[in-house]
């Protein structure tokens, strides 16, 4: 993402909110429920629960405003017949994942007053012994197994999607991507279909893709409309938080039939991020001004994933109280917040120019004290599998500044 302010801001504005629900070390994700026919009062729901903490947790029960009660059931083979038995509760060991899925452990929504309709969202409250109540949303849809055959000719319309496809084990099926897709090195050999704002419709159609991957609300409206007009099958992947990246890997694994590879990559990324959280959670909190452009001066607010990355590293975004993603900030506001560190998320040339501009302004404590760090935007801004490396790099740079700022 090195095409100036418009492209940079378009990228940065994407990381809003988050699809995964969490309370402390417990995360709930990938929730869905089957549609039900009129008159049917029982539905089935599925999800994934992860315990990133150091203690055993127990799911004691669940409820939903759409059902009289929610029960946990486990399917088992008995005498050659599939039978369901109720389960009072389930435990999660430290670092373990628990999957509620068809044919195995699942949730039953009993006493539905109205059918579950495809496309709607159903709230579900999960009660844990230690984490308390976590509210998740269930997407009502048909099982993924009912989808089209496995895609063999894939086009990605964002660099992070290209990296995700390779990490999920399907890079050899890529037949087209954007000009800005440059990682891994093999991606540079994939045919181009234009830039994020200018797709070449003729090239796209000529590639005969059976799947086009869009980047959630990061794909421009014109791009989405063109893909729809061409009648191409499209799937949109949302990444707004760190947890969404491994979740996207797992979704790609199901979609592309590469679940073992994708799941291993997702679990490795989760372990990497969890290790960083544990390593830096007790460190002195540094206040960081995170700069993404110079003229005008752009920074990131509390709804951007960079705020989450800083917290993983034991730091705070100086503008975390602003409920937006990326925005223009007045220089005086930066001076008033007196950050401990200035982080420049730009190319080497861009960051060098931004730093020279700061040195021509009135003295800022972080600049005069040498507490300025430069970050590779491809590592910290792309919501792909390298976000773990980007976060680790950010943490290491901040640790260096923390040590330098410590009283002697």
C-alpha positions as CSV (number, residue, x, y, z in Angstrom):
1,X,0.0,0.0,0.0
2,X,2.4,2.6,-1.2
3,X,0.3,4.7,-3.6
4,X,-0.1,7.9,-1.5
5,X,-2.6,9.1,0.9
6,X,-5.9,8.0,-0.8
7,X,-4.8,4.4,-1.0
8,X,-3.3,4.5,2.5
9,X,-6.4,5.9,4.1
10,X,-8.6,3.4,2.2
11,X,-6.6,0.6,3.7
12,X,-6.5,2.0,7.2
13,X,-10.2,2.7,7.3
14,X,-11.0,-1.0,7.1
15,X,-10.0,-2.2,10.5
16,X,-13.2,-1.4,12.4
17,X,-14.6,-3.5,15.1
18,X,-14.2,-7.2,15.1
19,X,-16.1,-10.4,14.1
20,X,-14.8,-12.5,17.0
21,X,-16.2,-12.0,20.5
22,X,-13.8,-12.3,23.5
23,X,-13.7,-11.9,27.3
24,X,-10.2,-12.1,28.7
25,X,-8.5,-15.2,27.3
26,X,-11.7,-16.8,25.9
27,X,-12.6,-16.1,22.3
28,X,-15.8,-17.2,20.5
29,X,-15.9,-17.2,16.7
30,X,-17.3,-18.7,13.5
31,X,-20.8,-19.0,14.9
32,X,-23.6,-20.1,12.6
33,X,-27.0,-21.8,12.7
34,X,-29.0,-23.8,10.2
35,X,-32.2,-22.2,8.8
36,X,-35.4,-23.8,10.0
37,X,-38.7,-24.5,8.2
38,X,-42.0,-22.8,9.3
39,X,-43.5,-24.7,12.2
40,X,-40.1,-26.2,13.3
41,X,-39.3,-25.1,16.9
42,X,-35.8,-26.6,17.3
43,X,-32.7,-25.4,15.6
44,X,-29.0,-26.4,15.6
45,X,-26.0,-24.0,16.1
46,X,-22.3,-24.3,15.8
47,X,-19.2,-22.2,16.8
48,X,-15.6,-22.4,17.9
49,X,-14.3,-21.5,21.4
50,X,-10.7,-20.9,22.1
51,X,-9.0,-20.7,25.5
52,X,-5.8,-18.6,25.2
53,X,-5.3,-18.4,29.0
54,X,-3.2,-20.4,31.4
55,X,-6.1,-21.8,33.4
56,X,-8.8,-24.4,32.6
57,X,-12.2,-22.8,31.7
58,X,-15.7,-24.4,31.7
59,X,-18.7,-23.6,29.5
60,X,-21.6,-24.1,31.9
61,X,-24.5,-23.2,29.7
62,X,-26.0,-21.0,27.0
63,X,-29.2,-19.0,26.2
64,X,-30.7,-17.0,23.4
65,X,-33.7,-14.6,23.3
66,X,-34.9,-16.5,20.2
67,X,-35.3,-19.8,22.1
68,X,-37.0,-21.0,25.3
69,X,-33.7,-22.7,26.2
70,X,-30.4,-23.7,24.6
71,X,-29.0,-27.2,25.2
72,X,-25.6,-28.7,24.5
73,X,-25.7,-32.1,22.8
74,X,-23.2,-34.6,21.5
75,X,-23.8,-37.0,18.6
76,X,-22.5,-40.5,19.1
77,X,-22.7,-43.8,17.4
78,X,-24.4,-46.5,19.5
79,X,-25.1,-49.9,18.0
80,X,-24.5,-48.5,14.5
81,X,-27.1,-45.7,15.1
82,X,-26.4,-42.0,15.5
83,X,-27.8,-40.8,18.8
84,X,-27.7,-37.4,20.6
85,X,-27.1,-37.2,24.4
86,X,-27.3,-34.0,26.4
87,X,-24.1,-32.5,27.9
88,X,-24.2,-30.5,31.1
89,X,-21.0,-28.6,30.5
90,X,-17.7,-28.8,28.7
91,X,-14.2,-27.8,29.8
92,X,-11.4,-26.2,27.8
93,X,-7.8,-26.8,28.8
94,X,-5.3,-24.0,28.5
95,X,-4.5,-23.3,24.9
96,X,-7.3,-25.6,23.7
97,X,-10.0,-25.1,21.1
98,X,-13.5,-26.5,21.3
99,X,-15.5,-26.9,18.1
100,X,-19.3,-27.3,18.0
101,X,-19.9,-28.8,14.5
102,X,-22.4,-30.9,12.6
103,X,-22.4,-34.6,13.6
104,X,-20.5,-34.0,16.9
105,X,-20.8,-31.5,19.8
106,X,-23.4,-28.9,18.9
107,X,-26.0,-26.6,20.4
108,X,-29.8,-27.0,20.2
109,X,-32.1,-24.0,20.2
110,X,-35.3,-25.3,21.7
111,X,-38.6,-23.6,21.7
112,X,-38.1,-21.2,18.7
113,X,-41.1,-18.8,18.4
114,X,-40.2,-18.1,14.8
115,X,-38.2,-19.8,12.1
116,X,-34.5,-19.1,11.7
117,X,-34.1,-17.4,8.3
118,X,-31.0,-17.4,6.2
119,X,-29.1,-14.2,6.4
120,X,-30.2,-13.1,9.8
121,X,-28.1,-12.8,12.9
122,X,-29.1,-14.6,16.1
123,X,-27.6,-13.5,19.5
124,X,-26.3,-16.3,21.8
125,X,-25.1,-15.9,25.4
126,X,-22.5,-18.3,26.6
127,X,-21.9,-18.7,30.4
128,X,-18.4,-19.5,31.5
129,X,-17.4,-20.3,35.1
130,X,-14.5,-17.7,35.1
131,X,-15.0,-15.5,32.0
132,X,-18.6,-14.8,32.8
133,X,-21.1,-14.2,30.0
134,X,-20.0,-13.8,26.4
135,X,-22.5,-12.7,23.7
136,X,-21.8,-14.1,20.2
137,X,-23.8,-13.7,17.0
138,X,-24.9,-16.7,15.0
139,X,-25.1,-16.3,11.2
140,X,-28.1,-18.2,9.9
141,X,-26.9,-20.0,6.7
142,X,-26.8,-23.4,5.0
143,X,-23.8,-25.7,5.8
144,X,-20.6,-24.9,4.0
145,X,-20.7,-28.4,2.6
146,X,-23.6,-27.4,0.4
147,X,-21.5,-24.8,-1.4
148,X,-20.1,-25.0,-4.9
149,X,-17.3,-27.4,-5.9
150,X,-13.8,-26.5,-4.7
151,X,-12.5,-23.4,-6.6
152,X,-9.6,-24.1,-8.9
153,X,-9.1,-20.6,-10.5
154,X,-8.9,-17.9,-7.9
155,X,-8.5,-14.1,-8.3
156,X,-7.7,-12.0,-5.2
157,X,-8.5,-8.2,-5.1
158,X,-6.3,-7.2,-2.2
159,X,-2.6,-8.0,-1.3
160,X,-3.6,-9.4,2.1
161,X,-6.0,-11.8,0.5
162,X,-3.2,-13.0,-1.8
163,X,-1.0,-13.7,1.3
164,X,-3.9,-15.5,3.0
165,X,-4.5,-17.8,0.0
166,X,-0.8,-18.8,0.0
167,X,-0.8,-19.4,3.7
168,X,-4.0,-21.5,3.5
169,X,-2.2,-23.8,1.0
170,X,-3.9,-22.8,-2.3
171,X,-1.4,-20.4,-3.8
172,X,-1.0,-22.6,-6.9
173,X,-4.6,-21.9,-7.8
174,X,-4.2,-18.2,-8.1
175,X,-4.7,-17.0,-11.6
176,X,-5.0,-13.2,-11.1
177,X,-4.4,-10.5,-8.5
178,X,-3.8,-6.7,-8.1
179,X,-0.7,-4.8,-9.1
180,X,0.1,-4.3,-5.4
181,X,0.3,-8.1,-4.5
182,X,4.0,-8.7,-4.0
183,X,4.3,-11.3,-1.3
184,X,5.2,-14.1,-1.2
185,X,7.7,-13.8,-4.1
186,X,5.7,-16.3,-6.1
187,X,2.8,-13.8,-6.1
188,X,4.8,-11.5,-8.3
189,X,4.4,-14.0,-11.2
190,X,0.6,-14.1,-11.0
191,X,-1.2,-12.2,-13.8
192,X,-2.4,-8.7,-12.9
193,X,-6.0,-7.5,-13.3
194,X,-5.4,-3.8,-12.4
195,X,-5.2,-1.7,-9.3
196,X,-7.7,-1.4,-6.4
197,X,-9.5,1.5,-8.1
198,X,-9.1,0.4,-11.7
199,X,-9.9,-3.2,-12.5
200,X,-9.5,-4.4,-16.1
201,X,-12.8,-6.2,-16.8
202,X,-11.5,-7.9,-20.0
203,X,-8.5,-9.3,-18.2
204,X,-10.6,-10.5,-15.3
205,X,-13.1,-12.3,-17.6
206,X,-10.3,-13.8,-19.7
207,X,-8.8,-15.5,-16.7
208,X,-12.1,-17.5,-16.2
209,X,-12.0,-17.4,-12.4
210,X,-14.4,-19.6,-10.5
211,X,-13.8,-17.6,-7.3
212,X,-13.1,-13.9,-6.8
213,X,-12.0,-12.9,-3.2
214,X,-13.0,-9.5,-2.0
215,X,-11.7,-7.7,1.1
216,X,-14.8,-7.1,3.1
217,X,-15.8,-3.4,3.3
218,X,-12.2,-2.6,2.0
219,X,-13.2,-3.4,-1.5
220,X,-14.5,-0.2,-3.2
221,X,-18.1,-0.2,-4.2
222,X,-17.2,0.2,-7.9
223,X,-15.1,-3.0,-7.7
224,X,-17.9,-5.0,-6.1
225,X,-20.4,-3.8,-8.6
226,X,-18.1,-4.7,-11.5
227,X,-17.6,-8.3,-10.2
228,X,-21.4,-8.6,-9.7
229,X,-22.1,-7.3,-13.3
230,X,-19.7,-9.8,-14.7
231,X,-21.6,-12.6,-12.9
232,X,-18.5,-14.0,-11.2
233,X,-18.8,-16.0,-8.0
234,X,-17.4,-13.8,-5.2
235,X,-16.7,-14.3,-1.5
236,X,-15.9,-11.4,0.9
237,X,-13.5,-11.9,3.8
238,X,-13.7,-9.4,6.7
239,X,-10.6,-8.6,8.8
240,X,-11.1,-5.9,11.4
241,X,-9.2,-7.3,14.4
242,X,-6.2,-9.6,15.0
243,X,-8.5,-12.5,15.7
244,X,-10.1,-12.1,12.3
245,X,-6.9,-13.0,10.5
246,X,-6.6,-16.6,11.7
247,X,-10.4,-16.9,11.4
248,X,-10.1,-15.9,7.7
249,X,-7.4,-18.5,7.2
250,X,-9.7,-21.2,8.6
251,X,-12.6,-20.0,6.5
252,X,-10.4,-20.2,3.4
253,X,-9.4,-23.8,4.4
254,X,-13.0,-24.8,4.4
255,X,-13.8,-22.9,1.2
256,X,-10.8,-24.2,-0.7
257,X,-10.5,-27.7,0.8
258,X,-7.2,-27.1,2.5
259,X,-8.3,-27.3,6.1
260,X,-5.2,-29.0,7.6
261,X,-2.8,-26.5,6.2
262,X,-5.0,-23.5,6.9
263,X,-5.8,-24.6,10.4
264,X,-2.1,-25.1,11.2
265,X,-1.3,-21.6,9.9
266,X,-4.2,-20.1,11.9
267,X,-3.1,-21.9,15.1
268,X,0.5,-20.8,14.6
269,X,-0.5,-17.2,14.2
270,X,-2.7,-17.4,17.4
271,X,0.1,-18.8,19.4
272,X,2.5,-16.1,18.1
273,X,0.1,-13.3,19.1
274,X,-0.7,-15.0,22.5
275,X,3.0,-15.3,23.3
276,X,3.5,-11.6,22.6
277,X,0.5,-10.7,24.9
278,X,1.9,-12.7,27.7
279,X,5.5,-11.4,27.2
280,X,4.6,-7.7,27.3
281,X,1.5,-7.5,29.5
282,X,3.4,-6.4,32.6
283,X,5.7,-3.8,30.9
284,X,5.6,-0.1,31.5
285,X,2.9,1.4,29.3
286,X,4.3,3.7,26.6
287,X,2.1,6.3,24.9
288,X,2.6,6.1,21.2
289,X,1.7,8.6,18.4
290,X,1.1,6.3,15.3
291,X,1.6,8.3,12.1
292,X,0.5,7.0,8.7
293,X,0.9,10.2,6.6
294,X,2.4,13.6,6.8
295,X,0.6,16.2,4.7
296,X,-2.0,16.3,6.0
297,X,-0.9,14.7,9.3
298,X,-2.8,11.4,9.6
299,X,-3.0,9.1,12.6
300,X,-5.2,6.2,13.8
301,X,-8.0,6.1,16.4
302,X,-9.2,3.5,18.9
303,X,-11.2,1.5,16.3
304,X,-8.1,0.7,14.3
305,X,-6.3,-2.7,14.7
306,X,-3.1,-0.7,15.4
307,X,-4.5,0.2,18.8
308,X,-4.9,-3.5,19.5
309,X,-1.4,-4.2,18.3
310,X,0.0,-1.5,20.6
311,X,-1.8,-3.0,23.6
312,X,-0.4,-6.4,22.8
313,X,3.0,-4.8,23.0
314,X,2.3,-3.1,26.4
315,X,1.7,0.3,24.9
316,X,-1.2,2.7,24.3
317,X,-2.3,4.6,21.2
318,X,-2.1,8.3,22.1
319,X,-5.4,8.8,20.3
320,X,-7.2,5.6,21.4
321,X,-10.0,7.7,22.8
322,X,-11.0,8.8,19.2
323,X,-13.8,6.5,18.1
324,X,-12.7,6.4,14.4
325,X,-10.2,4.5,12.4
326,X,-7.9,6.9,10.5
327,X,-8.3,10.7,10.7
328,X,-6.5,14.0,10.2
329,X,-4.9,15.3,13.4
330,X,-3.8,18.8,14.3
331,X,-0.1,19.1,15.3
332,X,-1.0,20.9,18.5
333,X,-3.1,17.9,19.6
334,X,0.1,15.7,19.2
335,X,2.1,18.2,21.3
336,X,-0.6,18.3,23.9
337,X,-0.6,14.5,24.3
338,X,3.2,14.5,24.5
339,X,3.8,10.9,23.3
340,X,6.7,8.8,24.6
341,X,7.3,7.3,21.1
342,X,6.5,8.3,17.6
343,X,5.8,5.4,15.2
344,X,6.1,6.1,11.5
345,X,4.3,3.4,9.5
346,X,5.6,4.2,6.0
347,X,8.3,3.2,3.5
348,X,11.9,4.0,4.4
349,X,11.7,7.1,2.0
350,X,8.3,8.2,3.4
351,X,9.3,7.8,7.1
352,X,12.6,9.7,6.4
353,X,10.7,12.6,4.9
354,X,8.1,12.6,7.8
355,X,10.9,12.6,10.4
356,X,12.6,15.6,8.6
357,X,9.3,17.5,8.8
358,X,9.1,16.8,12.6
359,X,12.6,18.2,13.0
360,X,11.6,21.5,11.4
361,X,8.7,21.9,13.8
362,X,8.7,23.0,17.4
363,X,10.5,20.4,19.6
364,X,8.5,17.3,20.4
365,X,9.9,15.3,23.3
366,X,9.9,11.9,21.5
367,X,11.6,13.4,18.4
368,X,14.3,15.2,20.3
369,X,14.9,12.2,22.6
370,X,15.3,9.8,19.6
371,X,12.2,7.8,20.4
372,X,11.1,7.5,16.8
373,X,10.5,4.1,15.3
374,X,9.9,3.1,11.6
375,X,7.5,0.3,10.7
376,X,7.1,-1.6,7.4
377,X,3.6,-0.8,6.3
378,X,3.3,-4.1,4.5
379,X,3.8,-5.9,7.9
380,X,1.6,-3.7,10.1
381,X,-1.1,-2.5,7.7
382,X,-1.9,-5.7,5.7
383,X,-4.4,-7.9,7.5
384,X,-2.7,-11.1,6.4
385,X,-0.6,-13.9,8.0
386,X,2.4,-11.6,8.5
387,X,0.4,-9.5,10.9
388,X,2.1,-11.6,13.7
389,X,5.5,-10.6,12.4
390,X,4.4,-7.0,12.2
391,X,3.2,-7.0,15.8
392,X,6.4,-8.7,17.0
393,X,8.5,-6.1,15.2
394,X,6.4,-3.3,16.8
395,X,6.8,-4.9,20.2
396,X,10.6,-5.3,19.8
397,X,11.0,-1.6,18.7
398,X,9.0,-0.4,21.6
399,X,10.9,-2.6,24.0
400,X,14.1,-0.9,22.8
401,X,12.7,2.5,23.5
402,X,11.3,1.4,26.8
403,X,14.8,0.3,27.9
404,X,16.3,3.5,26.7
405,X,13.7,5.6,28.6
406,X,14.1,3.7,31.8
407,X,15.6,5.6,34.7
408,X,19.3,5.0,35.1
